[in-house]
Amino acid sequence: MMICYTYRLIFKTVKKSAGKIGLAVFMSAISAVCGFAQSLSLYVQPLSGTAASTTISAKKHSEAGSKESNANTIPSVGIPFGMTQWVAQTRTTEVKCQPPYYYKDSLLSGFRGTHWISGSCTQDYGSVTIVPVTGTLRTTVKEYSIPFAHEAETTGPSYYKLDLPAAGIIAELTGAARCGVLRFTMTRDDSLYLLVIPNSDFGKGAVKINNQEGIVEASNPVHRIYQGWGEEAGFKGWFYIQPMRKFTIQGVFTGNERSSDDSVSGKKEAGAYLGYYLKKGESLTVNIGTSFSNQQGARQNLRKEIGNRSFTMVEQSTRANWETELAKIRVAGKDEKAKRIFYTALYHAMQHPRLMSDVDGTYPRFAGKQQLEKMARGNYYDDFSMWDTYRGQLPLLEIIDPSLTNALIRSLILKGQQGGWLPIFPCWNSYTAAMIGDHVAAFIAGAWNKGLRDYDVQAAYALIRRNAFESPDQYADYKNGMGRRALNSYMRFGYIPMEDSVQEAFHKKEQVSRTLEYAYDDYTVSLMAQGLNKPADYTALRERSFNYKNVFDPEVGMMRGRHETGRFADSFHPDIRESYITEGTPRQYTFYVPQDINGLAGMMGGVKPFEKALDSLFLRGEYWHGNEPGHQIPFLYNYTASPWKTQREVSKLREEEYSDGPGGLSGNDDAGQMSAWYVFAAMGFYPVNPATGEYLLTTPLFDQVVIRAAGKSITVKTRMDKPGARYIHAVKWNGQLYTKNFINWKMIRSGGTLEILLSSTPTGWGSSPGARPFSLSKITGQ
C-alpha cells in the first residue's frame, strides 16, 4: 500500500506535532496497517551520512580541505552486498571523493545505477544514469536538472521516492541483487523523455537503441585509480534497459547535438533518448539489468531476477531480504533514536564487499584484460576496503554471516591465483596498493583461527606466505600493486626507515604506520602458520610481531620515524600529522599494537603509565573517532586496572559521534567500518584484536540484544541499579558469574545468555590481571 511507502513523510509530520502518547499510537497504527509490527527496515535512515559530519571529533581532526569530514554514504536501494545500487543523482561525475548524492545539493540530475563504494573517498565506476525530462527534450545537465526538496523524499533500504512538482513527476526506485526497477508517474498530462547516459568521464561510454525489441543497451569502461591510475581495468559496467512501454520517439545525443541515429560511443556527455506522451496518473516502469561481464549477462540477470514481476513485487521481495538480514541482530529498549542509529549502521555495514558475478556465475577475471571466468560454486565479490573493514566490519560479518565470510575468502583466493599475488586492497577488480598494511592476510588468518575454513586453506596460506616473505622480481609487477610495499626494507631493518619513501603507492612514506600494521599482520599469519605446522614460518613471523618496538622512541614515549642508522627522525610533533604516520598523529597511532598491548604498556613504563597515556589522549581531545586506526583505543582500558573508563568513553562516543541526521557520522564510513564500530559498541563488545576471537566488553546500549549466529543465538541482557547507570559491576554467562572483561568466539558460536549488571558509579569489575584479554607479552609494571 502507498501508506506504507510514505510512512516516513507522515512520521516526520506526526513527530513534530504529537506527544509521546500520540506518536506511540501512530506507530502502532501504521504498523498494523502495513502489516510489519516487527519491521526493522523502518528504522533505517539512508540519508544519515550524506552531509558533512557535525560531530566534535570531525571538526577538530579532519585535515583542512580534505574529504575526511564527509561520511560519503548515499541513500541507495538494493539488496545487501548487491552488484549495483540505485540512487538519486545530484553529481554527474565519476571523479574521486565525489559520491553521486550530496545532501546539500538542491538539483536532481537523474537516477543512477551506481558502483560507488559506500562511505569512501574513492570514485564511482561503470555507472549509468536515467534522467526523466518532461515538456520539451533537453540533453545537457544544465538544462535537464530539476530542483527538489528533501521534504519530498521517502527513503529506505528497499525503496526511494521523490516528488518532483517542477517536472510533474513522481519517481520511485527499488532494486534486486543485479537489477533495478524505476517507476515514473505523471502528475499532469505531458511529454516524458528518458535520457540514458553511460557516465564515462573519459568519454568512452556507449549506448545503443534496439527499436525492434524496445530496449537500450549501454556500457561504461572501468578505469583504475591508485596503481595504474586512468588505465582501463579490463572490464565494463553493462546495462540492459527495458522500458515497459513502447517509446514513440528515439535518438542519441552528444551535449546539445541530437540525431535520430540508434547508437553513439566514444564521446563525452553522450547518451540516448526515448520519448513518450503520458496522461496524469499514468506510469512508466523501467527495468534495468546490470553486469560486469557483458551485455548478455545484463540481459540474463534481468530475466532471472525481475522477469515479469511488478515494481511492487520487486520492492516487497527486497524489503523482505533486508528484514531477514537486519533481524540477525534484534535490539530491545525504549530509545527509538538509538534503534534508528543502530539499524542504519547495520544497513551501512551490509553494503560491501560487492557482488561481481552474474546469475550463472560469470565474472571478469581479476586484474584481467576482458577475460571472463565462471564460479564453480557460489558468488564472486570485490571492492574490499581492507585497511578499514578488517578491524570491525568483516569481523561483524564473521559473526552474523559465516557462510558469506567463507565466500568472500574464496573470492580473495581467486584474485591471488588469477593475478599471481594476494591483493592488498582489491577494488575495481584490480590491484591498487591504495592503503597500508596487508590486511587481506589478517582477515583470512583471523577467520581461519576462528574455524571458518570452507575454502582451500593450503592455497590461501601459500598466497598469504608469499606476501609475507617475497617481493615481485619484476619491478613492473611491484609498481602495479603486487606484494607488500617496502617489504624488503621491513625485513632488513625490522622497520621501514625514513629513507624508504615508498614511492610506488598512493600513500607514500608513512613508514611508522606501515611498520605497526605489518607487525600485526605478521602476528595473525603466525597463528595460521602454527596451526598448519609451518614451524619456520611461525618462528619468523612471531618474531616480526614485535617489530612495533623498533619504532617506539622511549625518550618521547611514542612511536616515531626512524632512520636506517637507528637514529629517530628529527621531526616529532605528538599531536600534528607527521609524514611517517597514516592519516593521524604519533600520539594516536602509538596505540596501534593490538597483538601486544601489554608489551606496549611495558615500553611506556608499565600498566599505570599506559593508562595515564590513554587518559591524556582523551583529556587533550586528541582521540579522533572519524578515522579507523584509533577505533580500538577506547577499549584499551580493559588491559588496565580501570575497565570502567572504557565504559565511560564508549558511552560518550556513542552519544557524541553518531546521530540519525544527515551529518550523523563522524567521518568517512569507509565501506561500513565506522558503522560497524557502532553496532559492536551498542551490543557491548568489540574485537580489538580480531584474529584472536576475543571481544572486549563494555556497557551495552540496549536492554537486550539477540544476535543470531549460524543458527544459534547469543542474548545480551542489561540490568541497571538505577536509570542512566553505565558502569559494569557484574557479569553472568548462562547464569554463572563471569570474571573476564572479554568474551570469545566460542561463546558466541555456541550461543547463550550474557547478563551485564550496571551501577551508576565506577566499579573495580574486570580490573584484575587475570580478567584481561590476550597479549603476546606478560603484564609488567602494574
Stockholm file with secondary structure:
# STOCKHOLM 1.0

chainA/1-782         MMICYTYRLIFKTVKKSAGKIGLAVFMSAISAVCGFAQSLSLYVQPLSGTAASTTISAKKHSEAGSKESNANTIPSVGIPFGMTQWVAQTRTTEVKCQPPYYYKDSLLSGFRGTHWISGSCTQDYGSVTIVPVTGTLRTTVKEYSIPFAHEAETTGPSYYKLDLPAAGIIAELTGAARCGVLRFTMTRDDSLYLLVIPNSDFGKGAVKINNQEGIVEASNPVHRIYQGWGEEAGFKGWFYIQPMRKFTIQGVFTGNERSSDDSVSGKKEAGAYLGYYLKKGESLTVNIGTSFSNQQGARQNLRKEIGNRSFTMVEQSTRANWETELAKIRVAGKDEKAKRIFYTALYHAMQHPRLMSDVDGTYPRFAGKQQLEKMARGNYYDDFSMWDTYRGQLPLLEIIDPSLTNALIRSLILKGQQGGWLPIFPCWNSYTAAMIGDHVAAFIAGAWNKGLRDYDVQAAYALIRRNAFESPDQYADYKNGMGRRALNSYMRFGYIPMEDSVQEAFHKKEQVSRTLEYAYDDYTVSLMAQGLNKPADYTALRERSFNYKNVFDPEVGMMRGRHETGRFADSFHPDIRESYITEGTPRQYTFYVPQDINGLAGMMGGVKPFEKALDSLFLRGEYWHGNEPGHQIPFLYNYTASPWKTQREVSKLREEEYSDGPGGLSGNDDAGQMSAWYVFAAMGFYPVNPATGEYLLTTPLFDQVVIRAAGKSITVKTRMDKPGARYIHAVKWNGQLYTKNFINWKMIRSGGTLEILLSSTPTGWGSSPGARPFSLSKITGQ
#=GR chainA/1-782 SS CHHHHTHHHHHHHHHHHCCHHHHHHHHHHHHHHHTCTTCSGGGCCTTTTSSBCCSHHHHHHSCTTCSTTBCCCCCCBSCTTCSCEEEECSCCCCCTTCCSCCTTCCEECCEEEECCCTTCSSCCCSCEEEEEEESSCCCSHHHHCEECCGGGEEECSSCEEEEETTTTEEEEEEECSSEEEEEEEESSSEEEEEEEEECCTTSCCEEEEETTTTEEEEEEEEECCSTTTTSEEEEEEEEEEEESSCCSEEEEEETTEEESCSEEESCTTEEEEEEEEECTTCEEEEEEEEESSCHHHHHHHHHHHTTTCCHHHHHHHHHHHHHHHHTTEEEECSCHHHHHHHHHHHHHTTSCSEECSCTTSEEECTTCSSCEEECSSSCCEECCCHHHHTTTHHHHHHHHCHHHHHHHHHHHHHHHHHHSSCCSSCBTTBCCCCSSSCHHHHHHHHHHHTTCCCSCHHHHHHHHHHHHHCCCSSHHHHHTTCSCTTHHHHHHHSSCCTTCCCCSSSSCCCHHHHHHHHHHHHHHHHHHHHHTTCHHHHHHHHHHTTGGGGGEETTTTEECCBCTTSCBCSCCCTTSCCTTSSSSCHHHHTTCCTTCHHHHHHHTTSHHHHHHHHHHHHHTTCCCTTSGGGTTGGGGGGGTTCHHHHHHHHHHHHHHSBCSSTTCBSSCCTTTHHHHHHHHHHHTEECSSGGGTEEEECCCSSSEEEEEETTEEEEEEEEESSTTCCEEEEEEETTEECCCSEEEHHHHHHCEEEEEEEESSCCCTTCSGGGSCCCSSCCCCC
#=GC SS_cons         CHHHHTHHHHHHHHHHHCCHHHHHHHHHHHHHHHTCTTCSGGGCCTTTTSSBCCSHHHHHHSCTTCSTTBCCCCCCBSCTTCSCEEEECSCCCCCTTCCSCCTTCCEECCEEEECCCTTCSSCCCSCEEEEEEESSCCCSHHHHCEECCGGGEEECSSCEEEEETTTTEEEEEEECSSEEEEEEEESSSEEEEEEEEECCTTSCCEEEEETTTTEEEEEEEEECCSTTTTSEEEEEEEEEEEESSCCSEEEEEETTEEESCSEEESCTTEEEEEEEEECTTCEEEEEEEEESSCHHHHHHHHHHHTTTCCHHHHHHHHHHHHHHHHTTEEEECSCHHHHHHHHHHHHHTTSCSEECSCTTSEEECTTCSSCEEECSSSCCEECCCHHHHTTTHHHHHHHHCHHHHHHHHHHHHHHHHHHSSCCSSCBTTBCCCCSSSCHHHHHHHHHHHTTCCCSCHHHHHHHHHHHHHCCCSSHHHHHTTCSCTTHHHHHHHSSCCTTCCCCSSSSCCCHHHHHHHHHHHHHHHHHHHHHTTCHHHHHHHHHHTTGGGGGEETTTTEECCBCTTSCBCSCCCTTSCCTTSSSSCHHHHTTCCTTCHHHHHHHTTSHHHHHHHHHHHHHTTCCCTTSGGGTTGGGGGGGTTCHHHHHHHHHHHHHHSBCSSTTCBSSCCTTTHHHHHHHHHHHTEECSSGGGTEEEECCCSSSEEEEEETTEEEEEEEEESSTTCCEEEEEEETTEECCCSEEEHHHHHHCEEEEEEEESSCCCTTCSGGGSCCCSSCCCCC
//
